[in-house]
Amino acid sequence: MSQARQYSDPDEKTLALATEHAEVFEAAVESGRRAGRKAAKKKLKRAAKHGGVKLSKALREATLRDAEKAGGRAAYAAATKALRKAAARMPVPTAPAPLPRSSTVPPTALPGLLFDVDQSPRIRTSGSQVVLEVLGTEWLSRSMVRIIAGGEGFADFESNGAADQHVKLHFANPSLGLVPPYEMRSLRALLAREDLPVSRSYTIRRHDTVAREISIDFFIHQINGVASAWAAGAKPGDLMVISRPKGNFRPDASAEQHLYLGDESAIPAISAALEMLPRNSLGKVFLEVNGAEDHQEIELPAKMTLSWIHRGEEPSATSKVLANSLRELPAVHGQVEILALGERSATQDIRRLLTHWDLDQRRIKVSSYWRASRLKHA
């Protein structure tokens, strides 16, 4: 029986353990993929032998590839469970102190996989997302927090200039130690579905090329949501992973009047649109919030008015106060630009009301930003 290797340097032991674990994961995934393909091939052959439908060559190959992926994921999950169980039985060292979590193992030691000293897997990936660093946070109201981000990744972000430009933010399970940017195609072959990074859409509130900063305002629906929890606890140094922007609304400076409506989720886009309007623009803005503590500073042209609509104890998911405010207005005519954003059912009500107004439909933009049934996942 071979004698266990002795390590004089705790860093050397950490590197050795990490390397061994990386080899275990790589071997497990490869073996799992081969086993999955082999088992599927055997099943297909048996089915054809007993009168089953014979698949085309392309469909057969696609089935085998899916089996490979499933086998790799199952092997990865089993290896993760086994290593965590083994780690739980290991004695906790009292000295020397472990490496800080920010320390990483040189990539040459771990091709494709990185581990922290707690031996949890950390997968280094590549992708097309933009990785920014949180520079600061600012609570704009009781329910809205602004995250200001920048850093080296700012140069990779290209604004499209729209008032409603929005991006997908990608959130990974911290316990998995995934390193952004996330290559989703590779991760789907390795991770269980519930362990994959999730994404949420948010509006870019401000893109400052001078300060080299991007600001995103988060409406905190509830602290249990993935994005809400992250934004409420974000601190300088945290990473923010975003996609390329989409969106196409640019205020029509030639319109005679402007009517903008929305709930908290719409405030960033509406605020950006107001700042883009000529300073002599005419119009009205209606913003729905829970109460006075949810008001915030909004910059708007001098000849436009802002009305805060309070829903009080009415849940935002079922509130009708925004549509009711529009219903109470006299129908407008002429060259009027309308922007309505918010919860899906509320914007649908607004869309129905606007069909009775004699307006140029090309100047009307109604869009749903969130859905009540998905609120718990925000």
C-alpha positions in Angstrom: 0.0 0.0 0.0 1.5 3.3 -1.1 2.2 5.9 1.6 0.2 9.2 1.5 2.1 12.1 0.1 3.3 14.7 2.6 3.1 18.4 1.8 5.5 20.9 3.4 3.6 23.9 1.9 -0.2 24.3 2.3 -0.3 26.1 -1.0 1.3 23.1 -2.7 -1.4 20.8 -1.1 -4.2 23.1 -2.4 -2.7 23.0 -5.9 -2.4 19.3 -5.8 -5.9 18.7 -4.5 -7.4 21.1 -7.1 -5.5 19.4 -9.9 -6.6 16.0 -8.8 -10.2 17.1 -8.5 -10.1 18.7 -12.0 -8.8 15.4 -13.4 -11.7 13.6 -11.6 -14.3 15.9 -13.1 -12.8 15.8 -16.6 -12.6 12.0 -16.5 -16.1 11.6 -15.0 -17.7 13.8 -17.7 -15.8 12.1 -20.5 -16.7 8.6 -19.2 -20.3 9.7 -18.7 -20.6 11.0 -22.3 -19.2 7.7 -23.7 -21.5 5.6 -21.5 -24.5 7.7 -22.5 -23.8 7.3 -26.2 -23.1 3.6 -25.8 -26.3 2.9 -23.9 -28.4 4.9 -26.3 -26.8 3.0 -29.3 -27.6 -0.3 -27.6 -31.2 0.7 -27.0 -31.8 1.9 -30.6 -30.3 -1.3 -31.9 -32.5 -3.4 -29.7 -35.6 -1.3 -30.7 -34.9 -1.7 -34.4 -34.4 -5.5 -33.9 -37.8 -5.8 -32.3 -39.8 -4.0 -34.9 -39.3 -0.4 -33.7 -39.2 2.6 -35.9 -35.8 3.0 -37.6 -34.5 6.5 -37.3 -32.9 8.5 -40.1 -29.2 8.9 -39.9 -29.5 12.6 -38.8 -32.1 11.9 -36.1 -30.1 8.9 -34.8 -27.0 11.0 -34.5 -28.9 13.8 -32.8 -30.3 11.2 -30.3 -26.9 9.9 -29.6 -25.5 13.4 -29.0 -28.4 14.1 -26.5 -27.5 10.9 -24.8 -23.9 12.0 -24.6 -24.8 15.3 -23.0 -27.2 13.6 -20.5 -24.5 11.1 -19.5 -21.9 13.9 -19.0 -24.3 15.9 -16.9 -25.2 12.9 -14.7 -21.5 12.0 -14.3 -20.7 15.7 -13.4 -23.5 15.7 -10.8 -22.4 12.4 -9.3 -18.7 13.6 -9.1 -19.8 16.9 -7.5 -21.9 15.0 -4.9 -19.0 12.6 -4.1 -16.4 15.3 -3.7 -18.6 17.4 -1.5 -19.4 14.4 0.7 -15.6 13.6 0.9 -14.9 17.3 1.7 -17.4 17.2 4.5 -15.6 14.3 6.1 -12.2 15.9 5.9 -10.8 17.4 9.1 -10.8 21.2 9.2 -7.2 22.5 9.4 -6.5 24.9 12.2 -3.2 26.3 10.7 -1.9 27.6 8.5 -4.8 29.9 7.3 -6.3 28.9 3.9 -5.8 31.0 0.8 -8.3 33.9 0.3 -11.2 33.2 -1.9 -9.9 35.5 -4.5 -6.8 33.4 -5.0 -6.9 31.1 -8.1 -4.9 28.2 -9.3 -2.7 28.9 -12.3 -4.6 27.9 -15.5 -1.7 25.7 -16.5 -2.4 23.4 -13.6 -6.1 23.2 -14.3 -7.1 23.1 -18.0 -10.7 24.2 -18.2 -11.6 23.9 -14.5 -10.6 26.1 -11.6 -11.3 25.5 -7.9 -11.3 27.6 -4.8 -9.6 26.2 -1.8 -12.9 24.9 -0.4 -12.7 22.4 -3.4 -15.9 23.6 -5.0 -15.7 23.4 -8.8 -15.0 26.6 -10.6 -15.4 26.5 -14.4 -13.6 29.1 -16.5 -15.6 29.8 -19.5 -15.6 32.3 -22.4 -18.4 34.0 -24.1 -19.8 37.2 -25.7 -21.2 38.9 -22.6 -19.8 42.1 -21.3 -18.3 41.8 -17.8 -18.4 45.0 -15.7 -17.3 45.8 -12.2 -19.7 47.4 -9.7 -18.3 50.9 -8.8 -21.1 52.0 -6.5 -24.7 51.9 -5.5 -27.4 54.5 -4.7 -30.8 54.1 -3.3 -33.1 56.4 -5.3 -36.2 55.7 -3.3 -37.5 53.0 -0.9 -38.0 50.6 -3.8 -35.3 51.6 -6.4 -31.6 51.1 -6.2 -29.1 52.2 -8.8 -26.1 50.1 -9.7 -23.2 52.0 -11.3 -20.7 49.8 -13.1 -17.7 50.2 -15.3 -14.1 49.0 -15.3 -12.2 47.4 -18.2 -15.3 45.9 -19.6 -16.8 49.3 -20.3 -14.9 49.4 -23.6 -16.7 46.2 -24.8 -20.2 47.8 -24.4 -21.7 49.5 -27.4 -24.8 51.6 -26.6 -27.5 51.7 -29.3 -28.6 55.2 -28.1 -32.3 54.2 -27.5 -34.1 55.5 -24.5 -35.4 52.0 -23.8 -32.2 50.1 -24.5 -32.2 47.1 -22.3 -29.8 44.2 -21.6 -29.9 40.8 -20.1 -28.1 40.5 -16.8 -26.7 37.0 -16.1 -26.7 35.6 -12.6 -24.8 32.4 -11.6 -25.1 30.3 -8.5 -22.2 31.6 -6.3 -21.6 28.2 -4.8 -20.6 26.9 -8.2 -17.8 29.5 -8.7 -18.5 30.0 -12.4 -16.2 32.7 -13.9 -17.8 35.1 -16.4 -18.3 35.5 -19.2 -20.5 32.4 -19.4 -20.3 30.1 -22.4 -23.8 28.7 -22.1 -23.4 26.0 -24.8 -20.5 24.5 -22.9 -22.2 24.8 -19.5 -25.4 23.1 -20.7 -23.3 20.0 -21.5 -21.8 20.1 -17.9 -24.4 21.4 -15.5 -27.9 20.4 -14.5 -30.5 22.7 -15.7 -31.2 24.2 -12.3 -27.4 25.1 -12.0 -27.2 27.1 -15.2 -26.9 30.9 -14.9 -30.2 32.7 -15.2 -30.9 36.0 -17.0 -33.2 39.0 -16.3 -33.8 42.0 -18.6 -33.1 45.5 -17.3 -33.1 49.0 -18.9 -29.8 50.9 -19.1 -30.6 54.1 -17.3 -27.5 56.0 -18.3 -24.5 55.3 -20.5 -21.8 57.8 -19.6 -18.9 57.8 -22.0 -17.0 60.5 -20.2 -17.1 58.8 -16.8 -17.0 55.4 -18.5 -19.9 54.2 -16.4 -23.2 52.3 -17.0 -26.1 52.8 -14.6 -29.0 50.4 -14.2 -31.9 51.0 -11.8 -33.4 48.0 -10.1 -37.0 48.0 -8.9 -36.9 45.8 -5.9 -40.1 43.7 -6.3 -39.2 41.4 -3.5 -35.9 40.5 -1.9 -36.3 36.8 -2.8 -35.9 37.4 -6.5 -32.6 36.6 -8.1 -32.0 40.1 -9.5 -33.6 41.9 -6.6 -31.5 40.1 -4.1 -28.3 40.7 -6.0 -29.0 44.4 -6.5 -30.0 45.0 -2.9 -26.7 43.5 -1.7 -24.4 44.6 -4.5 -21.1 46.3 -3.4 -18.1 47.8 -5.2 -15.9 45.1 -6.7 -18.8 42.7 -7.5 -19.1 41.6 -11.2 -22.1 42.5 -13.3 -22.5 40.4 -16.5 -24.7 41.9 -19.2 -25.5 41.2 -22.9 -25.5 43.5 -25.9 -28.3 46.1 -25.7 -31.6 45.9 -27.5 -34.4 48.6 -27.8 -35.5 51.1 -30.3 -37.5 53.9 -28.8 -36.3 57.4 -29.4 -38.5 60.3 -28.5 -40.1 62.0 -31.5 -39.1 65.6 -31.2 -41.6 66.6 -33.9 -44.6 65.5 -31.9 -46.9 68.2 -30.6 -47.4 66.5 -27.2 -46.0 63.6 -25.3 -47.8 61.2 -23.0 -45.7 58.8 -21.0 -47.1 56.2 -18.5 -45.6 53.4 -16.5 -45.0 51.7 -13.2 -41.7 51.4 -11.3 -40.2 49.1 -13.9 -40.7 51.8 -16.6 -39.2 54.7 -14.7 -35.6 54.2 -16.1 -36.7 54.1 -19.7 -39.2 57.0 -19.3 -36.6 59.0 -17.4 -34.1 58.5 -20.2 -36.7 59.5 -22.8 -37.5 62.7 -20.9 -33.9 63.7 -20.9 -33.7 63.2 -24.6 -36.7 65.5 -25.4 -36.3 69.1 -26.4 -36.5 71.4 -23.4 -39.6 73.1 -24.8 -41.6 69.9 -25.2 -45.2 69.7 -24.0 -46.9 66.8 -22.3 -47.8 64.7 -19.3 -46.1 61.9 -17.4 -47.9 59.4 -15.1 -45.9 57.1 -12.9 -47.4 54.5 -10.7 -45.7 53.7 -7.4 -46.8 52.3 -4.0 -46.6 55.5 -2.1 -44.8 58.8 -1.5 -41.7 57.1 -0.3 -41.2 55.6 -3.7 -40.9 59.0 -5.4 -37.6 60.0 -6.9 -36.0 62.9 -8.7 -37.1 63.0 -12.4 -35.7 65.5 -14.8 -38.3 66.6 -17.4 -38.9 69.5 -19.8 -40.3 72.6 -18.1 -43.6 72.5 -20.0 -44.3 68.9 -19.0 -46.1 67.8 -15.9 -45.4 64.7 -13.7 -48.1 63.0 -11.7 -47.3 60.3 -9.2 -50.1 57.7 -9.0 -50.3 55.8 -5.7 -51.7 52.3 -5.6 -51.5 52.1 -1.8 -52.2 48.6 -0.5 -53.1 47.3 -3.9 -50.5 44.8 -5.2 -48.6 46.0 -8.2 -49.4 42.8 -10.0 -53.2 43.6 -10.0 -53.2 47.3 -9.9 -55.5 49.2 -12.3 -54.7 52.8 -11.2 -52.5 53.6 -14.2 -55.2 52.5 -16.7 -57.8 54.4 -14.7 -55.7 57.6 -14.8 -55.6 57.3 -18.6 -59.3 56.6 -18.7 -60.0 59.8 -16.8 -58.1 61.9 -19.3 -60.0 63.5 -22.2 -59.0 61.9 -25.5 -56.2 63.7 -27.1 -55.9 64.5 -30.8 -53.2 65.5 -33.2 -49.6 64.6 -33.4 -49.2 62.9 -29.9 -46.5 60.5 -29.0 -47.5 57.9 -26.4 -45.1 55.6 -24.4 -46.7 53.1 -22.0 -44.6 50.5 -20.2 -45.2 48.2 -17.2 -46.9 45.0 -16.1 -48.4 43.0 -18.9 -52.1 43.1 -18.0 -51.9 46.8 -17.2 -50.3 47.6 -20.6 -52.9 45.5 -22.3 -55.7 47.6 -20.7 -53.9 50.8 -21.8 -53.6 49.5 -25.4 -57.4 48.8 -25.5 -58.1 52.3 -24.3 -55.8 53.9 -26.9 -57.6 52.1 -29.7 -60.6 54.5 -29.1 -58.4 57.6 -29.5 -58.0 59.2 -32.9 -54.2 59.0 -33.1 -51.4 58.0 -35.4 -50.7 54.4 -34.2 -47.1 54.8 -35.4 -46.5 57.2 -32.6 -47.7 54.8 -29.9 -45.4 52.4 -28.2 -46.9 50.0 -25.6 -44.7 47.3 -24.1 -45.0 44.9 -21.2 -41.9 44.8 -19.0 -42.9 42.1 -16.6 -45.7 39.6 -15.9 -47.4 39.2 -12.5 -47.2 35.4 -12.8 -43.4 35.6 -13.0 -42.9 38.1 -10.1 -41.4 35.5 -7.8 -38.6 34.9 -10.2 -37.7 38.6 -10.7 
